[in-house]
């Protein structure tokens, strides 16, 4: 075993110095301790060159990678510089190219000023037709949904009891008339007898009282005739006003009474039609000033404003303001011959306050907003866009009324402002004066009013 260990340690010392294995083994055995210590302290002869080779290989790979990266960066830089050199001239030309815009002309014209509100159509009159006498309903003389006029007979109650009462009152009249005539003749005779002192004064006074009594009876008879005639007239139920009948509430054959809670039919007047709408309380003073100048026109349209339904006049302003909503209620009367308005229909109402003459008007799409306030781009004579600060009095129907900052005839940009800057060259394409274009600025909803601040 010791010999085997000595043989394994020989290559780590010096193979050339051992000529005979036995001798080598003996030398190893003799100086085993010193050789072992030398072997342990000395590193392996082949370990250092291998590690060095690995380090040099890693450094070489890293150097190649750095060279490749640097070469790629230089290549990209040269290509970019070449591309910039090739496009610098077209880029400068594009920067100086005019920007296409759409323009409109500032015009001076009369513009109507409206106040917009929402409301409901309400009938001018709604009447529940009831019987005024008791009796049997014989006939119904209307169709459901039929248009009727005032005083038209729409139902008939059995008239025979009322006819009998009339005949009785009429029969009593001639009887009482005859009695009155007889009393008057007797009175005349008694007056002659009293002159001759043939009868007492008391008898004459009694006859005079009897005449007055018959006169009163005759007056009662005439009143009873009128009452019976009225009851007979009530037996024919008439329409109290013009309108349209609703659903029939009673059929012929039913007994009706004047105290019945339900009537025969409901008649609603549709022409003219009332429209009740609300406006903010801040507009009430303006409305009252306009009313002082004369009647105000009202335009009514469908709730989305797309379909006109009629026009009329303002009838009244309510005498109080709703504190919960801070609004005032107004009512207009609108002719409705075609029945485009229907009771409880939700509508949009426009109240014409005034017509402003000579107002400077331009499309509201031209109005822009910035830190300095509202402004527009004005096309100068040298075809450049100039910023102009303006004061907007109001915006209505996509049209802006300018209070200050523009003059009639100037060209303003209404489309393409997002690409503009002050003094930029523009290529204008004119639109018709006052024509509405798609809005790019926030100008508010149609029909909105904006007062000058």
Secondary structure, 3 states (H helix, E strand, C coil): CHHHHHHHHHCCCCHHHCCCHHHHHHHHHHCHHHHHHHHHHCCCCCHHHHHHHHHHHHHHHHHHHHHHHHHHHHHHHHHHHHHHHHHHHHHHHHHCCCEEEEEEECEEEEEEEEEEEEEEEEECCEEEECCCCCEEEEEECCCCCCEECCCCEEEEECCHHHHHHHHHHHHHHHHHHHHHHHHHHHHHHHHHHHHCCCCCHHHHHHHHHHHHHHHHHHHHHHHHHHHHHHHHHHCEEECCCCEEECCCCCCCCCEECCCCCCCCEEEECCCCEEEEEEEEHHHHHHHHHHHHHCCCEEEEEECCCCCEEEEEEEEEEEEEEECCCCEEEEEEEECCCCCCCCCCCEEEEEEEEEEEEEEEEEEHHHCEEECCEEEEEEECCCCEEEEEECEEEEEECCEEEEEECCCCCCEEEEECHHHCCCCEEEEEEECCCCCCCCCCCCCCCCCCCCCCC
